[in-house]
């Protein structure tokens, strides 16, 4: 059996076992290059992240055309994790609520951010752990249906690789100036994929 498949299956089994026991902590670190889909992104040297174009304050382009917002902050962290810290290695692809699934399925984007996870959406894509709330719904990174390796990799980023309070830092950097003190950050922020 292909070495990549064996490693992916072992990692998937370990992750399923951990989540089945009620914990959302990732297993021990693994080699990104052992995951075929992550390795392909490494070889391409560009990660393509689909993001809603006019979803201020979570994702939008400022007057200079620079992407800003809470989801954008997270997208940059994903790119840093997978391809180091070179901005040219991150490509934002504007998507809409009507075409993000098609963009994933047609391989126009690797990951879509800013969309709600749930039973009905679960038929359209694979969702990683949530990273923020939107009212009563959870927002989680999405990858194309059947792309379990990238889903597991994103879970590892959210649950283990980002620094402590990463998403609260994202809130402070992007939303605090808009919301002021009127909004409790914990009504938006989810840390380590753990929903309280």
C-alpha positions in Angstrom: 0.0 0.0 0.0 1.2 3.5 -0.7 3.2 5.0 2.2 1.1 8.2 2.0 -2.2 6.3 2.3 -0.9 4.3 5.3 0.2 7.4 7.2 -3.1 9.2 6.4 -5.1 6.1 7.6 -3.2 5.9 10.8 -3.6 9.6 11.5 -7.3 9.4 10.6 -7.8 6.4 13.0 -6.0 8.2 15.8 -8.1 11.4 15.3 -11.4 9.5 15.1 -10.4 7.7 18.3 -9.6 11.0 20.1 -12.8 12.7 19.0 -14.9 9.7 19.8 -13.8 9.9 23.4 -15.1 13.5 23.6 -11.8 15.3 23.4 -11.0 17.6 20.5 -7.2 17.6 21.1 -5.2 16.4 18.1 -2.8 13.5 18.3 1.0 13.9 18.3 2.5 16.1 15.5 2.7 14.5 12.1 4.6 15.1 8.9 2.6 17.5 6.6 4.3 15.9 3.6 2.8 12.5 4.4 -0.6 14.0 3.6 -0.9 14.0 -0.2 -3.2 17.0 -0.4 -0.9 19.1 1.8 2.1 18.0 0.0 0.6 19.1 -3.3 0.0 22.6 -1.9 3.7 22.6 -0.8 4.8 21.7 -4.3 2.5 24.3 -5.9 3.8 26.9 -3.4 0.4 28.6 -3.3 -2.6 28.0 -1.1 -5.9 29.3 -2.5 -8.4 30.3 0.1 -11.9 31.2 -0.9 -13.3 34.0 1.2 -16.6 36.1 1.0 -15.8 39.4 -0.7 -18.2 41.7 1.1 -18.5 40.2 4.6 -17.2 43.1 6.7 -15.8 43.0 9.3 -14.9 39.4 8.7 -13.6 39.6 5.2 -13.4 42.6 2.9 -11.0 44.6 0.7 -10.1 48.0 2.0 -9.7 51.2 -0.1 -6.2 50.0 -1.2 -7.5 46.6 -2.3 -5.9 44.8 0.7 -7.9 42.0 2.3 -8.8 42.7 5.9 -10.9 41.2 8.7 -11.1 38.4 11.2 -11.4 35.5 8.7 -8.5 37.1 6.7 -6.4 37.1 9.8 -7.0 33.4 10.1 -6.4 32.8 6.4 -2.9 34.4 6.7 -2.1 32.1 9.7 -3.1 29.1 7.6 -0.8 30.2 4.8 2.0 30.8 7.2 1.6 27.3 8.7 1.5 25.5 5.3 3.9 27.7 3.3 5.9 29.8 5.8 5.5 33.6 5.9 5.6 34.7 2.2 2.5 36.7 1.3 2.7 35.8 -2.4 2.1 32.2 -1.4 -1.5 33.1 -0.3 -4.1 33.7 -3.0 -7.5 35.0 -1.9 -10.3 33.9 -4.2 -13.6 35.9 -3.8 -16.5 33.5 -3.3 -20.2 33.8 -2.6 -22.7 31.8 -0.6 -23.9 30.5 -4.0 -20.6 29.3 -5.5 -18.2 28.4 -2.7 -19.0 24.7 -3.0 -18.6 24.7 -6.7 -15.2 26.5 -6.3 -14.1 23.7 -4.0 -15.3 20.9 -6.2 -13.7 22.4 -9.3 -10.4 22.8 -7.5 -10.4 26.6 -7.8 -9.8 26.9 -4.1 -8.3 24.6 -1.5 -10.1 25.9 1.6 -13.2 28.1 2.0 -13.6 30.3 5.1 -16.6 32.2 6.4 -19.4 29.7 5.9 -21.6 27.9 8.4 -21.2 24.3 9.2 -24.1 22.1 9.9 -26.0 18.9 8.9 -27.3 20.4 5.7 -23.9 21.8 4.7 -22.2 18.5 5.6 -23.6 17.0 2.4 -21.7 19.6 0.3 -18.3 19.8 1.9 -16.1 18.6 4.8 -15.9 21.0 7.7 -13.0 21.3 10.1 -13.4 22.5 13.7 -15.2 25.9 14.1 -13.3 29.1 14.7 -16.0 31.6 15.2 -19.7 32.1 15.9 -22.3 34.0 13.8 -25.3 34.3 16.0 -26.3 30.7 16.8 -24.4 29.1 13.9 -20.8 28.0 13.8 -18.3 29.0 11.2 -15.7 26.5 10.2 -13.1 26.0 7.4 -14.5 23.9 4.5 -12.7 21.7 2.1 -14.1 19.6 -0.8 -16.2 16.6 0.0 -14.0 13.6 0.6 -10.9 15.6 1.3 -10.4 14.3 4.8 -6.7 14.8 4.9 -6.9 18.5 4.6 -9.8 18.6 7.0 -7.6 16.7 9.6 -4.7 19.1 8.9 -6.9 22.1 9.5 -8.2 20.5 12.8 -4.6 20.2 13.9 -3.9 23.9 13.0 -7.0 25.1 14.9 -6.6 22.7 17.9 -2.9 22.5 18.4 -0.7 24.6 16.2 -1.9 28.1 16.7 -0.7 29.9 19.7 -2.8 30.2 22.9 -5.6 32.8 22.5 -4.9 33.1 18.8 -8.5 33.8 17.9 -8.9 36.3 20.7 -5.8 38.1 19.3 -7.5 38.0 15.9 -10.6 39.6 17.5 -8.5 42.3 19.1 -6.6 43.0 15.8 -9.7 43.1 13.6 -13.0 43.5 15.4 -12.3 45.4 18.7 -12.1 48.8 16.9 -15.4 48.1 15.3 -17.3 46.6 18.2 -15.7 48.6 21.0 -16.5 47.3 24.4 -20.2 46.7 23.6 -19.6 43.1 22.4 -18.2 40.3 24.5 -15.5 38.7 22.3 -16.6 35.2 23.5 -19.9 35.7 21.6 -17.7 35.6 18.4 -14.5 33.8 19.2 -14.0 30.0 19.4 -10.6 28.8 20.6 -9.1 25.4 19.7 -12.4 24.4 18.2 -14.0 24.0 21.6 -17.6 25.2 21.8 -18.6 26.1 25.3 
